């Protein structure tokens, strides 16, 4: 019976697959490792009941969101920006 070779690397998802790119991925997997997904025991994110605007700290329900189409930006309009400006006194 033939002895098994000693493995210098740990197992990868690309073990046993032929080809240059599988060898490339096997090589770099030794340094990169698996993806870092975070703590599996962390509770899921619960969004706040009344979210506030990061710009003006007002409630988000008072804001107007103008969605842009393809290739156009989306704008967030704060309530203070929508209010008409008072005329300046001379």
Secondary structure, 3 states (H helix, E strand, C coil): CCCCCCCCCCCCCCCCCCCHHHHHHHHHHHHHCCCCCCCCCCCCCCCCCCCECCCCCCEHHHCEEECCCCCCCCEEECHHHHCCCCCCCC
